[in-house]
Amino acid sequence: MKMMKKQMMLLLMVVTTSGSVQSQSISATLTAHAGQQIRLTGFNYDERLELATTVADSTGNFVLEYPKDYKGMGVLNTQDNNSLVLMLTEPSIQLKGTHITESDSLVYRNSNNNTLFLNYAKARGIREAAWVALKYLQPLYQDQKELQNQTQLANRITTEIARLEQKDTDFLKQLDADSYLRWFIPMRTLVNEMPKTYNKYTERIPQNIQQFRSIDFKHPNFKTSGLFKELIEGHYFLLENMGQSIDSINVQMNLSSKYLIDNLQENDSLLNTVSNNLFNYFEKRSLFKASEYVSLYLLNNSYGVLDANLVLKLERYRKLKVGATAPDITFENKQKLSDLKTNKLVVFGASWCPSCKTDALELLKHYAAWKTKNVEIIYISIDTDKAAFETAYKNAPWQTFCDFKGWDTEAAKAYCISGTPTYFLLDENNKILVHPNSVGHANAWIDTKF
């Protein structure tokens, strides 16, 4: 009997131990959120992850269990559309308070990292308010005649600004060198600073640029930080708004793109994701010189294994660069694109593409005006369903063509098409004039150039 009891106890210990490592948990009492749905989300680079969901009881108690292998930043989301950022770096976090927006009521237990993070955030908020006020006063006491005789006070302001700026550095030095918080705070600070830098504190632009170009973007902490995409796009938006000539901005963007690509060259998956996001960001914002640089740098340096669809996008700036002669296309009626001695907007679309349907209405709006400027629309569909194609385009006033081979149509392959709608504006000799990123972009070009 005793032997059986020992065996049962041993079995229970094994089951309990094995079960305890299957997940991590947050146990909380938040009285203002009683009866509300509570969600815990995390990050996988720029993707949001649903980690756990529950409902708080009538007194605001709840437990969230999330995967044991997740370590990084998380967001506690409440049903009343509020959220709290916290560190998921300890296995069993306890939280007590009223409402998650009332930081003074929040108390963590079993979580030294979150206690440090919360206290740091409160203190930094106070320091930043003081810093902003002093930065406003500093030039007044330096430049205004009425205040220039207050040398002692002006010096004290400068000293206090330096002291406040040093506080973050002093705090970080107290943390373990390999702690997540020590890594996270400088990254989060840079993300927060950049919009203020180009809007108000332009003297920080060189510093923020250098900070970006010293980051190791392969660092594993980025995966669950929620900062990866925001940091990269924030940097390029800073460069775009740094108040210099477009040529100078392009130089700086290219330097940052080179640094970023070189830094990621050993991680094919991340390199493809970042390169694709960069290309799309530049195209969306009409930063075509930046798109061209990224495209040619990636293609000409054979970095890693590039995704086939990404290569198609990039090839627009090598095989199909502005000034090159576009590939000729032979249509079903044996007519060739080169036979049409007129300027032409070549459009690749499909009946099943929602954006193509919206853009078709825009094309229709401009078509008559474009005809007066000697511009014809050549619409090439990558449909595979003949009935769907005919229904969608039977009333189109422009020329439409489809061989029903989908992405395998020769024209789509020749023009490196990876998505729809895609546009090419050509002159009467098929010379590529511009790669419009929208109908509006095409119309602006036609309106000013023709």
Stockholm file with secondary structure:
# STOCKHOLM 1.0

chainA/1-450         MKMMKKQMMLLLMVVTTSGSVQSQSISATLTAHAGQQIRLTGFNYDERLELATTVADSTGNFVLEYPKDYKGMGVLNTQDNNSLVLMLTEPSIQLKGTHITESDSLVYRNSNNNTLFLNYAKARGIREAAWVALKYLQPLYQDQKELQNQTQLANRITTEIARLEQKDTDFLKQLDADSYLRWFIPMRTLVNEMPKTYNKYTERIPQNIQQFRSIDFKHPNFKTSGLFKELIEGHYFLLENMGQSIDSINVQMNLSSKYLIDNLQENDSLLNTVSNNLFNYFEKRSLFKASEYVSLYLLNNSYGVLDANLVLKLERYRKLKVGATAPDITFENKQKLSDLKTNKLVVFGASWCPSCKTDALELLKHYAAWKTKNVEIIYISIDTDKAAFETAYKNAPWQTFCDFKGWDTEAAKAYCISGTPTYFLLDENNKILVHPNSVGHANAWIDTKF
#=GR chainA/1-450 SS CHHHHHHHHHHHHHHHHHHHTSEEEEEEEEGGGTTCEEEEEEEETTEEEEEEEEECCTTSEEEEEEETTCCEEEEEEETTSCEEEEEECSSEEEEEESCTTCGGGCEEESCHHHHHHHHHHHHHHHHHHHHHHHHHHHHHHHHCTTTTTCHHHHHHHHHHHHHHHHHHHHHHHTSCTTCHHHHHHHHHHHHHHHHHHHHTCGGGHHHHHHHHTTCCTTCGGGGGTSCHHHHHHHHHHHHHTSSSCHHHHHHHHHHHHHHHHHHTTTCHHHHHHHHHHHHHHHHHTTCHHHHHHHHHHHHHHTCSCCCHHHHHHHHTTTTTCTTSBCCCCBCTTSCBGGGCCSEEEEEEECTTCHHHHHHHHHHHHHHHHHHHTTEEEEEEECCSCHHHHHHHHTTCSSEEECCSCGGGCHHHHHTTCCSSSEEEEECTTCBEEECCSSHHHHHHHHHHHC
#=GC SS_cons         CHHHHHHHHHHHHHHHHHHHTSEEEEEEEEGGGTTCEEEEEEEETTEEEEEEEEECCTTSEEEEEEETTCCEEEEEEETTSCEEEEEECSSEEEEEESCTTCGGGCEEESCHHHHHHHHHHHHHHHHHHHHHHHHHHHHHHHHCTTTTTCHHHHHHHHHHHHHHHHHHHHHHHTSCTTCHHHHHHHHHHHHHHHHHHHHTCGGGHHHHHHHHTTCCTTCGGGGGTSCHHHHHHHHHHHHHTSSSCHHHHHHHHHHHHHHHHHHTTTCHHHHHHHHHHHHHHHHHTTCHHHHHHHHHHHHHHTCSCCCHHHHHHHHTTTTTCTTSBCCCCBCTTSCBGGGCCSEEEEEEECTTCHHHHHHHHHHHHHHHHHHHTTEEEEEEECCSCHHHHHHHHTTCSSEEECCSCGGGCHHHHHTTCCSSSEEEEECTTCBEEECCSSHHHHHHHHHHHC
//
